[in-house]
Amino acid sequence: MPVSRSSEKRVSVKSAVKSPYHGKTVLVVDDSNISRLMLKAMIEAICGSLEVYEARDGKEAIRMMKRYQPDLVTLDEEMPVLNGLDAVPELKAANPNGRIVLISAHKEEEVMVKVKELAIEYVAKPITESKVITLLNEA
């Protein structure tokens, strides 16, 4: 009996979730192209209609923050040129109303103290769909 091979793939898209970010702007900042693409794809699948921009380092993130005024910034910690935590003061100055969330595998006390001092949020890597859903449902 011949085996039928279909080029179609099943894709789970949760765009029916009405996030507070539906129709808004998000900036994904990470030096890893794969990490940026994965997070961007999850955000777009969950929220549906929104603008998602990408930056590779803190300097580029600051330029994009000034230009696009994103509602949400997801920020990696360790990046070349300017790391995430060092970029936060300028990101906040460029858009005081933007929400900034550090996404990092580092949970050391000094990182958590700095997160608190900077008044930003923290999500632990690895990033999962459920973490992104939670992140996007909090405004």
N, C-alpha and C positions, 0 to 999 in steps of 0.2 A: 504494500500500500504506500503510495507516494506521500511524502511529508510536505505539508504546505508551509512555505516560508513567507512571512509577511514582513515588509519593511517598516510597518507601523510599530511604534513603541508605546507602551502605556506610560503615561506621565501623570503624576499626582500633582494637581495644581489647586491650591487653596485660595484662589483669588476671591472666593465668596466671603472670606473673612473680612469684615469691615473694620479695618484698622484706623485709628486716628490719623495715620499717615497717608491714607488713600487720597490721591490728588496733590500730595505735597512733594517736597524736595529732600533727597537724602544724598549725603556725600560719604562714600566708602573710602577710607584711607588705609592702605596697607602696601608695603613694598613687594609683597608676593602677588604676582599676577593671578595665580590660581586662586588664592584666598579672596582677592577682590572679586573675581568672576563668580566664584561660588556664592559669596555673600550677596552680591548684586542679584544673581539669579533667584536666590531664596526670597529676597525682599520683593522683587518684581512678581514672583509667583504668589506670594502671600497678599500683597497689597493691590495688585492689578495696576491701576492707573496712578503713576507717579513718575517723577524724574529722578534718576539715580546717576550721580556723577562719581568719577573715580579719581583718586590722587595716589601717587606712589611714595610721598614723603611729606613731612610736616610743612616744608616751605611751599610745596605745590598745594597742599591743603589750605594754607592761609590765603593764597591767591584765589583759589576757588571759593573759599568762604566769602571773601569780599565780593566776588563777582556774582555768585548764585544765591547767597543768603539761605543756605539749606536749613530746613527745620530740624534735621537730625544729622549728626556726624558720628560715624563709627570709626574708631581710631585705634590702630595698632600701636603698640608701645615701641618696639625696637625697629627703627627704620634708619636708612642712611640720610645724610644731609641734616635733618632735624627730626629727633624722635618725637613720639606722640605726646608724652607728658610735657616736654619742653615747648611744644607748639600750642598747648592749651591757652595760655594767657593771651596770645595774639589771636587765636581763633575766637575767644570770647570777646575781645575788643572789636573784632571785625563784625561779629553778629552776637550781641548780648542775649538775644532771645533764642538762639540755637541750642538744642539739646546735644550734649557731647557724652558719648559712651566709649570708654576704653575697653577694647576686646583684647585680652592678653592671657597667656598661660602663666604669667608671673603673679604669684599670690603672696610674695614676701611682704613682711610687715611694712617695710619702707615704701613699697609700691602702694599698698592700701592706705597708708598715712597720706601719701601724696594725692591719691584719688580724693580723699576726704578734704584735704586742704584746698584742692582746686575746685571742689564742689561739682565733680562730674560723677558719672555712674561707671560701674564695672561689670563686665560679663566675662566669665572664664572660658578660655578655649579648652577643648575644641568646640567650635560653634556648631550648633545643631538646629534643625528646623524648629523644634519646640522652643529653644532659647530665642530664636529670631521672632517667632510668633509672640512670645511673652514681651520681648523688647518692643515690638511694633504695636502692641495693645496697651502699652503704658505711654501716656503722653506727658 
